[in-house]
Amino acid sequence: MAVLAVAAASLPAQPARPAPPPQSQQQAAGAPGSYELGPGDEIVVRGIEIPEIADKPVRLDTSGYLSLPMIGRMRASGLTVPELESALAARLKAFLVRPEVSVAITEFRSQPVSVLGAVRTPGVYQLHGNKTLIEVLSLAGGPDPNTAGPTVNISRQLSYGRIPLASARDDPAGQFSIADVDLKAVLDATDPGANIVLQPHDIITVPKAEVVYVIGQVQKPGGFVLENRKGMSVLEALSRAGGIAGVAAPQHSRILRQRQDRSEREEIAVDVRRMLAGSVPDAMLLPNDILFVPTSAPKHAALRAVEAAIQLGTGVVIWRR
């Protein structure tokens, strides 16, 4: 059992004791000194001449409290590692003249953020100290260059305050603050202020970009991301698809566009051959439009071909008659 404290005058001179681990070692074992402990975090407490608590992992309960021999139950949530060390030492002064305590964080569980959508590795990540939006996106592998849209959505519990951005708004239920961030502006450093520090339980969503499709008699049929634009011209989409291929009838091409009631797609005739010759203006494809370049086969055979191509190329039926 640890030596009980008595009057300082009756005590013999105390031998020198080794100092607690320096802050750099604590950071290597756990988090920076600015990290605030929270429910679910696991720590290891080490005390000189205190074998009752030495090197025993302790997890903070759901209320942010920990329980230790000699110390009892105390609140640790909201404290940094140095602050907790001071609080533990203050309690141990009832038993020791000069208690020396060090704390290391062995597992982080209290400050999760969720990264969803078009990123390389979506999932839940822990905030080890202050982390900005770009730093957390980097933990998730960054936006997927093939599918990510131009914006990022941030959702924050109002208990952590409103998001400090001009675009921030409260959700209808009054429980969350929501904001949209122009990802390109942050990455290009044209709007560095939008690279805000995140809070625990923030939800970061990178929506998928709008896409146009080119199918039929082209070299590389598929979907093409609009990036930060509202549309793409027919000739640009055709260029990205590698141009005309096979026995095509580009003069009978069609744009398949979803009607507003989303019941079916309407056909818009476009003469790609004359567009390529410059005799008619280029046309604009809108998000989710399909440019179909048919063969010179009969129309009914071509329609069956486009249905099969869409099913095989995109995994869903996006052409309906």
HELIX and SHEET records of a PDB file:
HELIX    1   1 ALA A    8  SER A   10  5                                   3    
HELIX    2   2 GLN A   23  ALA A   29  1                                   7    
HELIX    3   3 VAL A   81  LEU A   92  1                                  12    
HELIX    4   4 LEU A  133  LEU A  139  1                                   7    
HELIX    5   5 LEU A  158  TYR A  160  5                                   3    
HELIX    6   6 LEU A  183  LEU A  187  1                                   5    
HELIX    7   7 PRO A  192  ALA A  194  5                                   3    
HELIX    8   8 VAL A  234  ARG A  240  1                                   7    
HELIX    9   9 PRO A  250  HIS A  252  5                                   3    
HELIX   10  10 VAL A  272  ALA A  277  1                                   6    
HELIX   11  11 LYS A  299  THR A  314  1                                  16    
SHEET    1   A 3 LYS A  56  ARG A  59  0                                        
SHEET    2   A 3 GLU A  42  GLY A  47 -1                                        
SHEET    3   A 3 VAL A 101  GLU A 107 -1                                        
SHEET    1   B 2 TYR A  65  LEU A  68  0                                        
SHEET    2   B 2 GLY A  72  ARG A  75 -1                                        
SHEET    1   C 6 GLY A 123  GLN A 126  0                                        
SHEET    2   C 6 PRO A 112  GLY A 117 -1                                        
SHEET    3   C 6 ILE A 203  VAL A 206  1                                        
SHEET    4   C 6 THR A 151  GLN A 157 -1                                        
SHEET    5   C 6 PHE A 176  ASP A 182 -1                                        
SHEET    6   C 6 ARG A 169  ASP A 170 -1                                        
SHEET    1   D 5 GLY A 222  VAL A 225  0                                        
SHEET    2   D 5 VAL A 211  GLY A 216 -1                                        
SHEET    3   D 5 ILE A 290  VAL A 293  1                                        
SHEET    4   D 5 SER A 253  GLN A 258 -1                                        
SHEET    5   D 5 ARG A 265  VAL A 270 -1                                        
SHEET    1   E 2 MET A 232  SER A 233  0                                        
SHEET    2   E 2 MET A 284  LEU A 285 -1                                        
END                                                                             
